[in-house]
Amino acid sequence: MRYENLQYYDDKFFKCLTGVNKDLFAQMINVLKHSESLNKETSRPIIHKPNRHHQTMSSLM
């Protein structure tokens, strides 16, 4: 299931489907943002990079 479909559900249903609260999910996204900012590579362009939200959802599934 994609994040766009899950973001509108209430907290209880979100946790039932993903196993984590929305607050914890937001913290996971912030950790990804921070790690991406530390590992910026300018030598090669990235052709297709998944969205942080999709990346986190796929790791939870």
Steps between C-alpha positions, in 0.01 A plus 500: 500500500625845414549779750255726314225252582600461865559859604128580529414212734474550874790409729358167612441368147838634384672305779297189422618504137862607549590396853617848603328819615481803275734685739763228474458495123563876491814450710618232256454746212704762688782248550499426126511874422796544732691203358437618144632845585821343633551275197450740213692395193537754225711287268213301347142604439240271649262388227224351715496522875195387696318745720596489870147406595491213249845388608391484864172327418677233295743434784207454740316253274 
